[in-house]
Amino acid sequence: MQPTLTSANNQALTEQRTGLWKDLSALVKLRLSTIVVFSAGMGYLLAAPLSGEWPSFLLLLLGGFLVTASANALNEIIERDTDAFMTRTANRPLPSGRMAMGTALLVAGFAGVGGVALLWWAFQPLTALLGALSLLSYAFIYTPMKRISPVAVFIGAIPGAIPPVIGWVAVTGSVGPEAMALFAIQFFWQFPHFWAIAWLSREDYAKAGFDLLPDASGRTRATAVHIIIYAAILLPVGLLPFWMGLTGWVSAAVVSVTGLAFTFQAIRLYQTCALKEARSLLFGSFAYLPIVLLALVLDKIA
């Protein structure tokens, strides 16, 4: 019987560890954190294509990940009660009761302090300051504002656009026009991206008291017009690195085609106001940012 008991105990321990890892991943929103860190890395590479600087690059990714993980964990801590009302978030570790509040606070605290400290030590105070600014504004301004006004989307777009600036500053030590161009691309991209989510999750958000679409009329053409405007703004904004001489014609062409496709998806949503088109727009937003940033970086280092 002993081997059987040992095997059962080992299986139980493995399942427990797997469950803890899944809960930690959910707490820090692992996939979202990875996307954010990706944009920081692209900012770094645009400032200085790698040439033996892998250790610094990896330290940036680690510091950026820790800061983002902390911001996301604090977001879930603050929204634990409202998360319990929504289908898409009710199974998160805090509202479901699988994780204690103290554990979540420890994760958020250690990740936040560790990430900011690492950025300070590995780079310079400005890099760490930007990391702290993005963390604090996301967790303590954007998160509570979501329950008050749709203006929260504009507020949240600011910390959401800081990561590529952090990457740029980590190399150059200053915020220049090129960094602000990267900020602008990620800033304006967030509106169609988030409003597509809000369109798809309108009923779920309503359960928690969130109304985050840009027009009070809800899923209407008036709301879709706002989405088209911001998608269209990305067309000239996406070309800022080219106009500044940071990148060349190849990336300009890729950025233009990607921006036109993204705008077309927004127009399709205006024409139909259908959930199908909102989902297509959301998938398009997931594709837009990595395609554009990769095109800029590859054009720079080619």
N, C-alpha and C positions, 0 to 999 in steps of 0.2 A: 504493500500500500504506500510505502514511503516515496518511491519514485513518482507515483501518480500524484500524491499530495504536493511534492516539490514542483512537478510540472504545472499543476494548477496554480500554485502560488506564483510561479514565474510568469504565467500567462496573465494573472491578475495584476501583477506589478507592471508588466508591459502595457496593459490596457490603461492602468492608472497614469503612467508616464505619458502615453499617447494623448489621453484626455487632458492632462495638464498642458501639454504643448499646444493642443488645439485651442484651449481656453486662453492661453497667453497670446497666441496668434490672433485670436478674435479680439482680445482686449486692445492690442496695439494696432489692429487693422493691418495685418501684415502685407496684403496686396497693395493697399493704398500707400503704406509707408514705402514700399519698394518703388512705386511709381514716382513718389516725391524724391526719393534718393537718386533715382535715375536722372531726374531733371537737374539736380545739384551736380551730379557727375558730368552731365553734358555742359553745364556752365563752366566747370573746371577745364574740360577738354577744349572748349572754344577759346579760353584764355591762354592755355598752353598745352598743345598736343603732347601726349606722353613721350618722353625720351629719357627713360631711366628714373622716372618719378613715381613709379608704382606705389612705393610705401606711403607717400603723401596722399596720393589719390585714394588708396584704400582707407587711410585714416579719415579722409573727408567723408567717404561713404559710411563708415562706421559712426562717426560723430553725427552726421546728418540723420542716419537711421535712428539713433538713440533719441535725438531731439524730437523727431517726428513721432516715434513710438510713444514718448511721454505725452505729447500733445493729444494724440489719439486716445491714450488711456485716460487722461484727464477729461476729455470729451465724454467718454463712456461713463466715467464716475459721476460727472455732473448731470448727465442725462439718464441715469439708471432708472429713475421712476417713469419718465416718459417713454423710454425704450420698452418698458413692460407692456405698453398699450399697443405697440405696433407689431404686426406680424413679422416684418423683415428684421426686427431687432430683439424680439421677445426672448429669443434663445441665446442671446449674448450671455457671457459668464456672470455678470452682476445681476441683471434682472431675473435670470433663471435661478439664481442662488447657488450656482456651482463654485463661485469664487467669493471669498470674504472681502469686504471693503478694505480691510487693513492690507491684505495682499496686493490689491490693485493699487493702493496708495504707495506702497513700497516700490512696486514696479515703476509707476509713473515718476516717483521721486528720484530713484536711483538712475533711471534712464535719462531724465531731464538734466540732473546735475552732472552726471557722467558725460553726456553728450556735449553740453556747453563747455565743461572743463576740458574735454578732449579737443574741441575746436580752438579754444584759447591756447592750449599748450602746443598743439601741432601747427597752428597758423598764426593768427594775431587777434588782438582784442575785438577788432571790428567784425571778424568772422563769427566769433562767439556771441557778440552783441546781436547780430542779425539772427542767429539761431535762437537766442533767448527771446527776441522780439516776436519771431514767428510763433514760438511755442506759447508765450503768454497771451498774445492777441487772439490766437485761435481758441485757446482753452477758456479764457476769462472775459473775452469781449464777444467774439463771434458766437460761441456756444450758447451763452444766456440770451443773446439778442435774437436767436432763432425763434424763441417763444413770443417775442414782442412784435417783430416787424420783418417783412421781406427784405428790408434794407440789410439784414444780416448777410445776404448773399454778397453784397458789395463789400461789406466789412471782411467777410471770410476770404474774399478773393485777394486781399492784400497779403496776409500770411501765406496763402496758397501760392503766391507768385514769387515769394522770396527765395525759395531753394536754388534756382539757377544763379541768382545774384550771390548767394553764399559761395557757390562753386567758383564764380568769377573772382570774388574778393579774396578767396583763399589763395589764389595765385597772384593777383595784382596788388592786393592790400588796399584797394580803393574802389569806390562805386563810380564807374565812368558811364558815358553814354551807351556803350555796348551792353553793359550790365542792365541798364534801364530798358534797352530794347528787348532783352530776354525777359525781363520783368513784364513788359507790356504784352508780349506774346502769351505768356502763361496767365496773365491777369484776364485778358479778354476771352481767352479760351474757356475759362471756368464758367462763364455765364451760360452759354449753350449747353455745356456739359451738365451743370447742376440743375438747370431748368428742365432738361430732359428727364433727369431723375425725379424731380418734383412733379413733373407731368405724369409720369408712370406711377408714382407713389402718392398721388394726391389724397386718396381716401385713407391710406395708411397714416400719412402725416396728420390728417385731420383728427384722427383718434388721439394723437398726442398734443393737439392744439397748435400744430405748425401749419402756416399758410405761406409758402415760400415762392410761389409763382409771381412774376412781375406785375401781373394785372389781376385785379380782384375778380374779374369775370371767370377766371379759372382756365379750363382747357378750351380756349377759344382762339380765333384768329388774332384778336388783340394781343394775347399773350405770345402767339407765334411771331407777330411782328417784332416784338422785343428780341426774340431769339434770332431772327433774320438779321436784325441790325448788328448785333454783336458778332455773329458769324461773318458778316460782310466786313466789319471793321478789321477782322483778322487778315483780310486780303492785303491791305497796305501795311498793316503792322508786321505781318510775317515777313515782309520784304525789308524791314529796317536794317537787319544785319548786312544785306546786300548793298543797300544805299550807303551804309557807313564804310563799306569796303572790307568788312570783316569776312565775308564769304563771296562766292562767285556766281556765275550764271547757272550752273548746274543745280545748285540748291534753290536758287530763285525760281527755276522752272518747277522743281518738285513742290516747293512751298505754294506756288501759285495754283498748280493743279489740285493739290490737296485741299487748299482753301476753297477753291471753286466747288469741289465735290462736297465739302462740308456745308457750304452755303446752299447748295442745291438740296441737300437733305433737310435743311431748315425750311426751305421754300415748299418742299413736299409736305412737311408738317402743317404749314399754313394752308395748303390746298385741301388737306383732308381732315386735319385735327384728329387723326387716328392714333391709337396707342401703338399700332404697328410702326408708324413713321416716327413716333417719339423714341421707340426702342432702336430703330435704325439710326436715328440721330445720336443716341447714347453710344452705340457701338462705333459710330463715326468719330465721336469725340475721343474715345479710347484709342482710336487709330491715329487721329490727327497729331497729337502732341509728340509721341515717339517718332513718327515719320518725319515731322518737321525738324525736331532737335537732332535726330540722326543725320538727316540730310545736311544740316548746317555743319555738324562736326566733321562728317566725311568730306565735305567740300573744302573745309578749312585744312584738313590734314593731307588731302590728296595732292 
